[in-house]
C-alpha cells in the first residue's frame, strides 16, 4: 500500500478543486457561445428550407407546364390517332428536343389501356420506361418511382398527363414525363450555386442519389441525425424535399462557417492559462500548509511510538489543531479497546453453543466453557485443573486418549465422533482437537471444540430417505448444473428417456434443443411449467408436463436446476376425448355449435368468403316420432339423418348439429344461388326417403332455410340468423320445402317481435277485451250459447287481428296467460247473463299449450268459483288437429274436465285426421264443423256429401253438431234439412260486446213463452 504525506494529499485535493472550478466556468462560457452559434444555424436552416422549396417547386412547375403544352399539342394528338402509331415516335422525339432548359430525361406516350405506344429518352441507361409508365399513380402531379438496371437502383420522378382528343373531349392516351434523380447534376449544381455550399447531396431513405463538391476534395459529411449539425468543415443542413406526391427526399448542404473552430481554439487557450494559474496557486498553498502542520504531525507520531507494551497508555496531551487532537484521542481510545479484547473473547468462549476446552499435555483442564461443564454436569471452576480421566467415562476417555496420540503424532487437527451423556440425554458430538504451539513451534496445549450433531444426523437420515424417495418415485427428475449437464437423475428418468446408462446429459440436451423456452427459463433463473414433447431414445415423442426450477446456489456460487417430468399420455388421451366432446356432437359425431361457428368465421375470413352459404335444416314433426316410438329410435333417426347429410356435401363443407332435430350445413365455394339450391334440393330429396330403423320403417321430411354470404352479410351471426328465419318461414309455408332468406322475412320477424313485446304489456294496459259471437238453434230464432273471442286494440299497432297475435302468443308462451284471462272474463260474463237475462253456456277455446299446463284444472275451478258460474254453463273447445296428435296424453285431462261438469267440444272438425276409434272414446258432447265445408254449399256435391256424413256420424255417436261460418239463408236451410242442431255465423250474429248480447238474451227471454 502506498503511503502519502498528509500535506501533499491536502495539496492534491486543493489543486483538483481549483481545476474543477476553472473547468466549470470555462465550460459554461463555451456552451453559451456554442448555443448562440446553434441558434443562428437553425434560423439559417429555416430560411434555406423556404428558399429550397420555392426554387425546386418553381423549376418542376416549369417542367409541368412544358409537359402540359406537349400533351395538348395537335401533332401529338394526330399522331396518337393514327394506326399504327409509327409517326408518334418521331413527333415525341421532336418535342423532347424542343424543351429548352427543362431537365426532362424521357417521355412516354401510353394508350387508353396503359400500354406504352412510344418513348424517347436522353438517358444513357436503358430503363424499363414502358413498365414504369404503367405503374399506378395520380394524374397531373409528380410521383416517385424506382427502377433496377444491372442490380443498381435508379430513382425517378414521373408526371402523368391525359392526352385529350379536342373534338369530343375524350381521353385517348397519357403522356408520362420522367426526371432521373440519380447523378442529377443540375439539381445539386443549382443548389450549390444558390447557397454557396462546400458540398451538396441528394438522398432517399439513406441512399445517396447525387453529390456535388465545391473544390473537388471530399469533406467528411456527418450522418444526418438532426436537421442542423455543427462540424469541423462547417454547418451541415439536412432539408426534406417533396415534389408533388413524391417520396420525401433529403437535401444535404455543407455551408462554410468557421465560428465553431474559432470558439474551440479560444477554449483551448483559456484552459492552458487556467492550468498555469492552478499550478501556481498550488505551490503557494503547499508552502503555507507545510509550515502550520509539520509540528502537530510530529507530536502525533511521537505519541504513537511511545505506546507501552502493557498497562494503561498515557493520555494524549493535544496540539495546535483540533483535527490532530481528534486523531490522538482516537488512538488513545483504540488502546483502551484492545485491553477489552480479552474480555470479549472470554464472553464468546463462555457463551458459545459448542463445547470448548483446553488441556495440557498432562491431561488436566486449563480452560473449559460453561457449555462443556454443563455437558459433564458441573461448573467451569470445578473443572479447572481436574484430570480429564476423572471427568469422562471409560469409553469416551479411551477414544480421547487415542485422538491425543494421533494429534501429537500428526502435529495437526484430529476429528472424531463420540457420544456424551448430558443432562438432556445421550447426545452425539463431532469433536475437533488441534495443537496449541509455543514460541518454538512445539505443542504445549491441546484445544478442542465439540459440536452437537444429533440434529444433523437426523437431517442426514431424512436426506437418505429423501434420496430413496427421489430414486424410486414415478416422476422423472433430473438435476442439472449451470451448463445443463445432468448431475443426478432417478430411475423414472431413465425409463422415460429410453436411453442407456450414462447418456442422461445427451437426453437432457436433446430435450432442451427442441424446447428453447425451457432453456431460456433456466438461464434466467425463472420458474417454468408447461406441456412439452420428450424425445425418447427410440425416436418417439412422449407428452410430458415439465416443471423447471432453479435451485439456490451452493457455497461456491454455482447454480443448480431441477427438471421434473410427468408422463401425461393418459391425460392427453382424456384431453382428446374432452376436446371431441367440446367440439363434436356426442350422438351423431357431427360438429357442434361451437366448432361450426369457428369454421364459419374462418371461411368468411378467407379470400372466397363471399362464396359461402349456410343451410339450416329442421326435421318436420320429429317430436311426434320421438313421443310415439321413444327416444332411442328418435336418436337412431337423428344418426341416420346425420349420415345422409354428410353424403350430400363435399369434404370442404361442414355439417353440424345444433341440438334436438336442428342441423346446420356450411357450403363453401358455391358463388351462384342455383348451385346452392341444387344442393339444398338434393338434401331435401335424400332426407325424404324412408328410414329403416330395424323395428320399424318411418319417414321424415325437413324444412330448409338458406342464407348467402354474398347477399346476407359476412358475419356468422348474421348468416345463422337469416338461415334460421328462412327455415321457420319454410315451416310456416307448409314444411318440406327450401327457402332462401329475403329481407321481407326479416321484416316479418321483426314485426312479430314488436307484436310480442306489445302483447306482453297488453294485459297490464287493458288493451285486450273479449267479444262474444252468439250460437243459434237451427231455426235461427233463439240464442243457445256464445263463443268467447279475444280481441286486441293496441295504441301502437291499432286493431290487431286474432290471426296475427294468437300464433305469436302460442309460440311465445303468452297464450297460457291470455287463455286464463279469456276464461275468467267469459265466466264472469256468463254469470252476468244468468242474473240479468237468460242463462246460456259460454264457449272458450283452449290452446294446445294450455292443455299441457299442469295448472289447467285449477285455473278452470278458480274461474268458475270466482264468477259463481255453474260448471255445465261452461264449454271448452279444442281443435281437432291438436287433439288427434296428442289424444293419448289428452284423454286423462279431458276426463277430469268432464268430471267437473264442464262441457267439451271439438272445434274446426274436418281439418285434421280424426280416428273414429279415438273419437268414440272422447268425453265430448259437441262437434263444430269447420267453416271451410260450408263455403260452396249448397251446390258442391262433394262438400254436401261430407257434411251429411259428418252430421250423421256425430248423431250416431251422441254428439250435437254446430256448423260454423253460416252466412246465407240457403246454407241455414240446407243444414236444417241435414239435421244439424245449431249454427254460428255472420248470418245471425257477429262477435259483440257482452252488454249487447245480454240485451239480446233479455229480448229472447221476453219473447219466448214460459216453459211448463
Beta strands, then each sheet from edge to edge (+ up, - down):
strand 1: 106-110
strand 2: 116-121
strand 3: 142-149
strand 4: 152-165
strand 5: 170-180
strand 6: 199-204
strand 7: 207-213
strand 8: 228-230
strand 9: 235-241
strand 10: 249-255
strand 11: 355-360
strand 12: 365-368
strand 13: 414-422
strand 14: 425-437
strand 15: 443-452
strand 16: 476-480
strand 17: 486-489
strand 18: 528-535
strand 19: 541-551
strand 20: 560-567
strand 21: 612-619
strand 22: 654-659
strand 23: 662-668
strand 24: 691-692
strand 25: 697-698
strand 26: 702-708
strand 27: 738-740
strand 28: 768-777
strand 29: 783-794
strand 30: 798-800
strand 31: 841-845
strand 32: 874-879
strand 33: 903-909
strand 34: 926-929
strand 35: 960-964
strand 36: 982-984
sheet 1: 2+ 1- 5+ 4- 3+
sheet 2: 7+ 6- 10+ 9- 8+
sheet 3: 12+ 11- 15+ 14- 13+
sheet 4: 17+ 16- 20+ 19- 18+
sheet 5: 22+ 23- 21+ 26- 27-
sheet 6: 24+ 25-
sheet 7: 30+ 29- 28+ 36- 35- 34- 33- 32- 31-
end
